[in-house]
Amino acid sequence: MDTEHHKALREAVAAFGKRHGRAGDTQQLWTDAGKLGYLGVNLPEEHGGGGGGISELSIVLEELGAAGCPLLMLVVSPAICGTVISRFGTDAQKQQWLPGLADGTRIMAFGITEPDAGSNSHRITTTARRDQDTGDWILKGRKVFISGVDIADATLIVGRTEDARTGRLKPCLFIVPREAPGFTRHPIDMELNAAEKQFELTLDDVRLPADALVGDEDAGLLQLFAGLNPERIMTAAFAIGMGRHALAKAVEYARDRTVWNTPIGAHQAIAHPLAQAHIDLELARLMMQRAASLYDAGDDTGAGEAANMAKYAAGEACVKAVDQAVHTLGGNGLTREYGLARLTTAARVARIAPVSREMILNYVSHQTLGLPKSY
């Protein structure tokens, strides 16, 4: 449940989102949200943040989504990249990046997905090797479906280095500046109508200084999941906000739309599915709050399970809420005026990204229930 502090934050962000509206300039929204301190509520106060956690940042994203103006890069820049750098970065990395990530003047993208790896992070082929003469890192590989690279100052790239003791590859995180030689991006032609564009990245012997590595070279997996759990929690917030926005549109329409002298919302065939959508969204929010609370308390293992469940529940609830909202409005649900048709595609993102619902079911069946692993 929300604390008094959380309620105040929720009300303030909701009012801010309402003032902006769903048809506004995303860049201006980002700038204004940064000035008000909303983008960095989860980052340390000593580096310009609000000193809160993912609990607070998820409220910001949910309420902006409910107002019809979600900021997808909140999932990436402060939640994933900001969290990883604040937890594992050097003092120099924190000073260089966190103040800008907190106030929105700097943006960082996150690159993990690869064309041939999909959900299997163990098959990542982007490799990083040391130049023995200079100590530089040299990265080579490809990434795909990376959000917002065109507006990001740098991308936090997941690569793999060879363990000198075992010869096995292990994950490591590198800050790659936008204009680094050999680092190129190609837009992916998406049917999804979103302000943030998707890109394929190529790293062709990208040379980075030794201090581009974030954290300990031997603790890459721990650091990676320190970013992936917030990603799942924030994706849940994104989905819940979107679902709430669609549901509010449908409820308003069902109250006002009158056929045969009775508002259509009086009919149980309309009212009950909307009530069910509300229940599902509220249940998903409770799991999201639990996941955020566990993560902020430092329980990475517990947060991993809860974050996966929250993301699953929120994705399902969002899709059902949007579908029911469109159905409630009938033909009007497909008009630009009401803005619901575009959500029918966007809602599916919460089901498939950053990890599919099937992979979450794999995780729960194997990790939680102890069933044999199928993959």
C-alpha positions in Angstrom: 0.0 0.0 0.0 1.1 3.6 -0.6 2.6 5.5 2.3 1.6 9.2 2.8 4.8 10.1 0.9 3.8 7.8 -1.9 0.3 9.2 -2.0 1.7 12.8 -2.3 4.0 11.8 -5.0 1.3 10.0 -6.9 -1.1 13.0 -6.7 1.6 15.4 -7.8 2.7 13.3 -10.8 -0.9 12.7 -11.8 -1.6 16.4 -11.8 1.6 17.0 -13.8 0.6 14.3 -16.3 -2.9 15.7 -16.7 -1.6 19.2 -17.4 0.6 17.8 -20.1 -2.0 15.6 -21.8 -1.6 12.6 -24.1 -0.9 14.7 -27.3 2.0 16.7 -26.0 5.7 16.8 -26.8 7.5 13.8 -25.3 10.9 15.7 -25.2 9.3 18.6 -23.4 7.6 16.3 -20.9 10.9 14.6 -20.2 12.6 18.0 -19.6 9.8 19.3 -17.4 9.7 16.0 -15.4 13.5 16.2 -14.9 13.3 19.8 -13.6 10.6 18.7 -11.1 12.8 15.9 -9.9 10.5 13.1 -11.0 13.1 11.3 -13.3 15.6 10.7 -10.6 13.5 9.9 -7.5 15.2 6.5 -7.2 18.8 7.9 -7.4 21.0 8.9 -4.5 20.6 12.4 -3.1 24.3 13.0 -3.1 24.2 12.7 -6.9 21.2 14.9 -7.5 18.4 12.3 -7.1 15.5 12.0 -4.7 17.0 9.3 -2.5 14.1 7.0 -3.0 13.9 3.7 -4.8 12.1 1.8 -7.6 8.9 2.1 -5.5 8.9 5.8 -6.1 10.0 5.6 -9.7 7.3 3.1 -10.5 4.7 5.5 -9.2 6.0 8.2 -11.5 5.8 6.0 -14.6 2.4 4.5 -13.6 0.8 7.9 -13.1 2.2 9.4 -16.3 0.9 6.3 -18.1 -2.5 6.7 -16.5 -2.5 10.3 -17.7 -1.9 9.1 -21.2 1.7 10.3 -21.5 4.1 7.5 -20.4 7.8 7.9 -20.7 9.3 4.6 -21.9 12.9 5.8 -21.3 12.1 5.9 -17.5 12.4 2.2 -17.7 15.8 2.4 -19.2 17.7 5.5 -18.2 17.1 6.0 -14.5 15.7 2.5 -13.6 18.2 0.2 -15.3 21.3 2.3 -16.0 20.9 4.7 -13.1 20.5 1.8 -10.7 23.4 -0.2 -12.0 25.8 2.8 -11.9 24.6 3.9 -8.5 25.1 0.4 -7.1 28.3 -0.7 -8.8 29.8 2.3 -10.6 33.0 4.0 -9.6 32.9 7.4 -7.9 33.9 8.9 -11.2 31.2 7.2 -13.1 28.6 8.2 -10.5 29.7 11.8 -10.7 29.8 11.8 -14.5 26.4 10.2 -15.1 24.0 10.2 -12.1 23.3 14.0 -11.8 22.4 14.2 -15.5 20.3 11.0 -15.4 18.5 12.4 -12.4 17.6 15.8 -13.9 17.0 14.5 -17.4 19.8 16.4 -19.1 21.5 13.1 -19.9 20.0 9.9 -21.2 21.4 6.4 -21.3 20.1 3.5 -23.3 20.5 -0.2 -22.4 21.7 -2.9 -24.9 21.3 -6.6 -24.0 19.1 -8.2 -26.7 20.8 -9.8 -29.7 19.5 -11.2 -32.9 20.5 -14.8 -32.2 20.3 -14.8 -28.4 16.7 -13.6 -27.7 15.9 -14.3 -24.0 19.0 -16.5 -23.6 21.5 -14.1 -22.1 24.0 -17.0 -21.9 24.2 -16.9 -25.7 25.2 -13.3 -26.0 28.0 -13.1 -28.5 29.0 -9.4 -28.1 32.5 -9.9 -26.7 35.0 -7.6 -25.0 38.7 -8.2 -25.0 41.6 -6.3 -23.4 44.2 -4.6 -25.4 47.3 -5.8 -23.5 49.3 -2.8 -24.5 46.9 0.0 -23.6 44.5 -1.6 -21.2 41.6 -0.5 -23.4 38.5 -2.7 -24.0 37.6 -3.6 -27.5 34.0 -4.6 -28.1 32.6 -6.5 -31.1 29.0 -7.6 -31.7 25.4 -6.7 -32.5 22.3 -5.7 -30.5 18.7 -5.5 -31.6 15.5 -3.8 -30.3 17.4 -1.2 -28.3 15.2 1.7 -27.3 16.0 5.4 -27.7 19.6 5.1 -28.9 19.2 8.2 -31.1 18.4 10.4 -28.1 20.8 8.7 -25.6 24.2 10.1 -24.7 25.6 6.6 -24.2 24.4 3.0 -24.1 25.1 0.6 -21.3 26.1 -2.5 -23.3 26.1 -6.0 -22.0 29.1 -7.9 -23.4 31.0 -10.9 -22.4 34.7 -11.3 -21.3 36.8 -14.4 -21.0 37.5 -15.6 -17.5 41.3 -16.1 -17.4 40.9 -19.0 -14.9 38.2 -21.0 -16.7 38.2 -19.8 -20.2 34.4 -19.3 -20.0 32.7 -16.1 -21.1 31.1 -14.0 -18.3 28.8 -11.0 -18.7 30.1 -7.5 -18.1 28.7 -4.0 -18.5 30.3 -1.2 -20.5 29.4 2.4 -21.0 29.6 3.1 -24.8 29.4 6.8 -25.8 27.0 7.6 -28.6 29.7 8.8 -31.0 32.3 6.1 -30.2 34.1 5.1 -33.5 32.7 1.8 -34.7 29.4 2.1 -32.8 26.6 2.5 -35.4 22.8 2.3 -35.2 20.1 1.4 -37.7 16.4 2.2 -37.1 14.0 -0.8 -37.1 10.8 -0.2 -39.0 8.2 -0.8 -36.4 4.4 -0.8 -36.7 4.3 0.3 -33.1 3.6 4.0 -32.9 5.8 5.2 -30.1 7.9 8.3 -29.5 10.9 6.1 -28.6 12.4 4.4 -31.7 13.9 1.0 -31.8 17.4 0.3 -33.2 19.8 -2.4 -34.3 23.3 -1.7 -33.1 26.7 -2.8 -34.5 29.9 -2.7 -32.5 32.8 -3.0 -34.8 35.9 -3.1 -32.7 34.7 -0.3 -30.5 37.6 0.8 -28.4 36.8 2.0 -24.9 39.1 3.1 -22.0 39.5 0.8 -19.1 37.1 2.9 -17.0 34.2 2.2 -19.3 33.7 -1.1 -17.4 30.9 -0.7 -14.8 31.6 -2.6 -11.6 33.7 -5.7 -10.9 34.7 -7.8 -13.9 34.0 -10.9 -11.9 30.5 -9.9 -10.7 28.8 -9.2 -14.0 25.8 -11.5 -13.5 24.9 -9.9 -10.2 25.2 -6.5 -11.7 23.2 -7.5 -14.7 20.3 -8.7 -12.7 20.5 -5.6 -10.5 19.3 -3.8 -13.6 16.9 -6.4 -15.0 14.7 -6.6 -11.9 14.0 -2.9 -11.9 13.3 -3.2 -15.7 10.6 -5.8 -15.0 9.0 -3.7 -12.2 9.0 -0.6 -14.3 7.5 -2.5 -17.3 4.7 -3.5 -14.9 4.2 0.1 -14.0 4.2 1.0 -17.7 1.5 -1.6 -18.3 -0.6 -0.7 -15.3 -0.6 3.0 -16.2 -1.6 2.2 -19.8 -4.4 -0.1 -18.6 -5.7 2.5 -16.2 -5.7 5.1 -18.9 -7.7 2.9 -21.2 -10.1 1.8 -18.5 -10.8 5.4 -17.5 -11.7 6.3 -21.1 -14.1 3.3 -21.2 -15.7 4.1 -17.9 -16.3 7.7 -18.9 -17.8 6.6 -22.2 -20.0 3.9 -20.6 -21.4 6.5 -18.1 -22.3 9.0 -20.9 -23.2 6.9 -23.9 -27.0 6.4 -23.8 -28.8 3.9 -26.0 -32.6 3.2 -25.5 -32.7 5.9 -22.7 -30.1 4.0 -20.5 -26.3 4.6 -20.2 -24.6 1.5 -21.6 -22.6 1.2 -18.3 -25.8 0.2 -16.6 -25.7 -3.1 -18.5 -23.8 -5.9 -16.8 -22.4 -7.0 -20.2 -20.5 -3.7 -20.2 -20.1 -3.1 -16.5 -18.8 -6.5 -15.3 -15.9 -6.8 -17.8 -14.8 -3.3 -16.9 -15.0 -4.1 -13.2 -12.9 -7.3 -13.8 -10.3 -5.2 -15.7 -10.1 -2.9 -12.7 -9.6 -5.8 -10.3 -6.9 -7.3 -12.4 -5.0 -4.0 -12.6 -5.2 -3.5 -8.9 -4.0 -7.0 -8.2 -1.1 -6.5 -10.6 -0.3 -3.2 -8.8 -0.1 -5.0 -5.5 2.5 -7.4 -6.8 4.4 -4.6 -8.4 4.5 -2.8 -5.1 5.7 -6.0 -3.4 8.5 -6.4 -6.0 9.6 -2.8 -5.6 9.6 -3.0 -1.8 11.7 -6.2 -1.9 14.1 -4.7 -4.3 14.5 -1.5 -2.4 15.0 -3.5 0.8 18.0 -5.2 -0.9 16.4 -8.6 -1.3 17.5 -9.3 -4.9 16.4 -12.9 -4.9 12.9 -12.3 -3.5 12.6 -9.3 -5.8 13.4 -11.4 -8.9 10.5 -13.7 -8.3 8.1 -10.9 -7.5 9.3 -8.7 -10.4 8.7 -11.5 -12.9 5.2 -12.2 -11.4 4.4 -8.5 -11.4 5.4 -8.0 -15.0 3.4 -11.1 -16.1 0.2 -10.0 -14.2 0.5 -6.4 -15.4 1.0 -7.4 -19.0 -2.1 -9.6 -19.0 -4.2 -7.0 -17.1 -3.1 -4.3 -19.5 -4.0 -6.2 -22.7 -7.4 -7.2 -21.3 -8.2 -3.7 -20.1 -7.3 -2.1 -23.5 -9.3 -4.8 -25.4 -12.3 -4.2 -23.2 -12.0 -0.4 -23.5 -12.0 -0.6 -27.3 -14.9 -3.0 -27.2 -16.8 -0.7 -24.9 -16.5 2.2 -27.3 -17.3 0.2 -30.4 -16.4 2.1 -33.5 -15.2 5.0 -31.5 -12.6 2.8 -29.9 -10.8 2.8 -33.2 -10.8 6.5 -33.8 -7.9 8.9 -33.3 -10.1 11.1 -31.2 -10.2 8.6 -28.3 -6.6 7.3 -28.7 -7.3 3.7 -27.8 -6.6 2.0 -31.1 -2.9 2.8 -30.8 -2.9 1.1 -27.4 -4.0 -2.3 -28.8 -0.4 -2.6 -30.3 1.4 -0.9 -27.4 -0.3 -3.1 -24.8 1.3 -6.2 -26.4 4.7 -4.8 -25.6 4.1 -5.5 -21.9 3.5 -9.2 -22.8 6.6 -9.7 -24.8 9.2 -7.3 -23.5 11.6 -7.3 -21.8 10.9 -11.0 -21.4 8.0 -13.0 -22.7 5.3 -14.4 -20.5 6.3 -17.9 -21.5 9.8 -17.3 -20.1 8.3 -16.0 -16.9 6.2 -19.1 -16.6 9.5 -21.1 -17.2 11.1 -19.1 -14.3 8.2 -19.7 -11.9 7.8 -23.3 -12.7 11.6 -24.0 -12.3 12.7 -21.5 -9.7 9.6 -21.3 -7.5 7.9 -24.6 -7.9 11.0 -26.7 -8.3 9.9 -28.4 -11.5 12.5 -29.8 -13.9 14.0 -27.3 -16.3 12.8 -27.6 -19.9 15.4 -25.4 -21.5 
